[in-house]
């Protein structure tokens, strides 16, 4: 550990202690005294100037690792890198502590890669029902900046270390402002995972479990995200937690999010269902008005719940239908009169909700 300690700046250690709730309580023989209730105290040199300063730093790191029940090298990384967000993926492995079967490890790494890629694509392009095609150079640059850490005792845990900002690209074709900020991607992933868990929990109580996901598409839930979650651990439960970079505090409650085996099965079905919907192409929905929406600066739209028919599938769904002002008024009166509507057109997979745009003459009141 001495080589790693030689690179630690006492100021970084002080910042780490402060972020973990330790308090500065004076000094002793030229070293700062930091205390945390029930954990005792550590001594930190104000700067490197005496032969025993490395010993004080080593003792402080050793005590932190023991208090936090983490390896010393992991604590050292967090001290030295204050601008790193860390999502941690805890898998339940049947292998001995700290190990995982090779096929499971490969599947988990691919799943983590896919989740980070989808989160970056969502930040770049906005929520979508389905992401298709190759990822952009900006998403590629983001992924190349992420480092995957080693496991810890107790189970199998992958730590993804994500810089909160991306360094400037060496390519002259890409400007600094075009790069994806890691913090934005992590906030997006955090929200999307919690939304997916909420949808899977709600889906367990419905006749059609996948129907629960429609209301969470704007939160970053997509067909791709659901599939990546369902395949990450081979339907074995896992938990994701987030540690936020102390260099840039975030106003987000760092609750971990867990996925049980039944939730993962629902997510797998939802991924397939949303992908089929996204690929529906030309379709027709027949049903009653569920919601009317006419926000300033946007086209009016109505949510119709009923039978959704594509060339190859039939769903019972709620679909947003974009209308012109005249047809919106007709839909408004149809809701009052409890009459059904029919809308035929293209379902747009590039939206963060199930949205259909009728063909010319493709909207009618029945």
C-alpha positions, 0 to 999 in steps of 0.5 A: 500500500505504500506506493499508493499512499505516496500519491495521496494528498492530505487535502484529499484525505481531509475532503474524504473524511468530511464527506463521510461525516468525520469532524475536525476537532483540533490538532495533536503534535502538528497533526489534525485530529478527525473524529467520528462518533463510535469510530474513534479518531484519526490523525492527518498531517496538514502536509507532507513534511516529516518522516512519519507522515506516511505512517499517519496516512497509512494508519488513517486509511487502515482505520477507514477501511476497517470502519467501512468494511472495505479493502484498503485499496478501494478506500485509497481510490475513493480518496484520490479520485473525488470526481468519480460517481460509482454505481455498484452492482451486487450479484448473488452468486452461488460460488464461494465469496468473492468469486463468480462462475465465468459465464455469469461474470461475462453476462454481468459485465455485458449487462453493466455495459449495456445499462451504461450505454442505454443511459448515455443514449437517453441523455444524448437523444432523450427517452425512447421506446427503443434504441436501434442502430450503432451508438454515437462517438459521444456515447463511445467516448463516455464508455471508454472513460468508465473503469470497472473495479474488482469485487469485494468479500461477501458476494460478487460486486462490480463497481463502475467508476464514472468520471462526473465530467468527460475530458475533451476529445482529441478529435477536432471534429468533436467540441468540448460541449458535445461530450456527455457528462458522466454525472448526467448519465448517472443521474439518468441511470439512477432515475431509470433503474428506480422507475423500472423497479417501480414498474415491475413492482406495479406490474406484479399486481396487474393482469397484464404486467407489462402495461405498467411500464407505459407510464415510466417511459419518460423516466428513461425506461425503454425496451433496451433497459428492460432487456439489459436488466433481465439478462444481467444476472440470469434471473438471479436477484441483484442490487444496484447502489450509487456513491456520488462524487464528493467533488460535486454533491448531488441532491439525490437520495442514495437509496439502493434499488433491488431486483428480485427474480419475479421482477426480472421475469416481468422486466424480460417480458416488458422488454420484448413487449415494448420492442414489439410495440416500437416495431409495430409500424402502421397500427390502429387503436380503438377505445375511449378517451382516458386523458386529454392534454393540450400544453402550451407550445405543444400539439394537442393529444389524447390518450386512448385506452383500448385495442391496439392492432398492428400488422402482427400483434394485438395489445390492450393498451393506452396510446397517446394520439397526436391531433390537430385542434379540430380533432382534439375538440371532437375527442373532447366531446366524445369523452363527455358523450362516452363515445369510442374513437378510432385512430390509424397511423404510425407509432413513433418509436423515437418518443418517450411514450407510446405515441401515434400520429394518425394518417390523413383522415385516420381519426374518427369518432365512432 
